[in-house]
Amino acid sequence: MDRESAYLDYNATAPAKPGVAEAMADAVRQGGNASSVHSRGRAARRLIAGARAKLAAAVGARAGDVVFTSGGTEANRLALAGTGRSRLLTTAVEHPSVAAFCPPGRHLPVDGAGRLDLAALERALAEGDASDTLVSVMLANNETGVVEPVAEAAAIAHAAGALLHCDAVQGLGKLPLDLEVLGADLLTVSAHKIGGPAGVGALVLRPGQALAANREAGGQEQGRRPGTENLAGIAGFGAALDHLNAMLADAPRQQALRQRLEAALAGAAPVFGRQAPRLANTVCLAMPGVPAETQVMAFDLAGFCVSAGSACSSGKVQASPVLRAMGVAPDLAASAVRVSIGQETTAAEIDAFACAWKQLYARKQAAAQG
């Protein structure tokens, strides 16, 4: 099988959508610095403004409240550092770019399905100064696909006087997003998860939400994020957003493919987070007794691209902290891989992967017995 025809790692990065490369090339050819006042500069500003307006419309925000960044990680860090709140509370299953920012003891527990313990959030808010607290809860987990109760967490946070940031990087293009419905004060998104280019993302603010001005290197993005804007990347982001409705409409088909895979491996492959609402495209499953790293390499040789843990931890395949936080035994957590599908994934690819999974498992079992 042609391995490029079996790409099952959409949560790491999605293949470029039609029109993205062309939009980026046009932006490079056009040139111009959006901070310049001449005609080329004004053209660059219009291009950025167009992408800003598209993203704002996609998440129910105002265009002026969209801050373009170098990606989801920078947007997360900008949110965590920019509200003026010195106390951070977050879940035990957050993306590394958030989890590493939170001091020990402030990672809120999740249940066995990977969902935030809302009672624990209430207790944590009551134990400190909520008016100096920022709560950060991801919308959907990048490893398990589990959807977190963000709206409920936001209501609890706001009632106590805290703010809430939501890392929605895995949600854009997979779930309908509305800043007001979520109740988030700050929202992180990234282009390459929806078929845009890597290296560009955004932090979106609710109306009236302040963000500490950062003018150390310039006044771009209304002084909130210095540095010359990535014109080509932002143009590509805008082009990818044109496909958002089609991506959302494909979710039922992707869910059917996910269920097809789970049914094919039922009884052999434990699936994590299946008791909770999940993204339609994501399944995190274990091959008991076979290390995740071994599986990833074996599947790659067989022509399938899957991953273990977060793609931001490249070269560091290890037992997933997310699964450990869910109470999964260390040896089982160390045997988990993630399959994430997209618009281009076919039933034939899912069936072929299920067959490859069974063959690898059978070989490893035979080797262990003999």
Secondary structure, DSSP 4 states (H G I P E B T S, - for coil): --GGG-B-BTTT-PPPPTTHHHHHHHHHHH---TT--SHHHHHHHHHHHHHHHHHHHHHT--GGGEEEESSHHHHHHHHHHHS---EEEEETT--HHHHTTSPTT-EE-B-TTS-B-HHHHHHHHHTS-GGGEEEE--SB-TTT-BBP-HHHHHHHHHHHT-EEEEE-TTTBTTB---HHHHT-SEEEEESGGGTS-TT-EEEEE-TT-------SS--TGGGTS-S---HHHHHHHHHHHTTHHHHHHTHHHHHHHHHHHHHHTTTTS-BSSTTS-B-TTEEEEE-TTS-HHHHHHHHHHHT-B-BSS-GGGTT-----HHHHHTT--HHHHTTEEEEE--TT--HHHHHHHHHHHHHHHHHHHHHHH-
